[in-house]
């Protein structure tokens, strides 16, 4: 199973957290990352987004077909997120468009087996792969990509 943790792109400030929209820069970040992902994803990937407008706007730039799950909202726990994506049993490639701090915590837990908070830039993706080899479960980091890595001279 591949799990792509994609933090929503840059969003406006505001007091209604779920209503915050992407900024113009955020739209550009998400569009560039979506184009990069589109060239690398299998056709049958599953796209999930939180109820936050910025998360859904980010997801929509990759595909109009995505599922909104409240379990992926900004205040979600690692346990709720892992259950929502059915890690590692899902068997398909899952693209989760979500939020800090759980994306950083989930990355740390899956890769380092530590309850740490790793910093994840807005619009960045962490592409993790789960496999069993020689009866041992392994999680590998396939790619960590930020929007600035896709834009020359930034």
C-alpha positions, 0 to 999 in steps of 0.5 A: 500500500502506498500512502501519500500525505499531502498537506493543503497548500497555503491558505487565507487567515481566518477565524472559521478554520474549516472555511479558510480558502487557498490563497492565489499562491496556494492555488499555484502550489497545489496545481504544481504538486497535482501535476507532479502527482498526476504523472506518477499515480496509478489510475485507481488511486483513492483521493481523500480530503478533510471538510476544510475548504482549503483541503478540498480545493487542494484535492480538486486540483488533482481530481474532481473525484474525492471523498470528504472525511471528517476524520481528516479534519485539522484536529484529527488524531493519528489513530483516527487518520490511520483508521480512515485510510485503513493503513496498511490494509487498504491495498490501494494507493491513498492520497490524503489531503490534510493538515498539520500537526497530524501529517507530521506526527503520522510521518514520524510514527510510520517512519521512525516509530516515535511520537514526534512532530515533524515539520511539513511545509504547506503543499508538501507531499510525503509518499510512504510505501508499506510492504512485507518482506521476509515476514517483516513489515516495512515502511519506506519513504519513496518521496518527500517533495515540497512545492518550492522543489517544483519551481526553479529559482525559488 
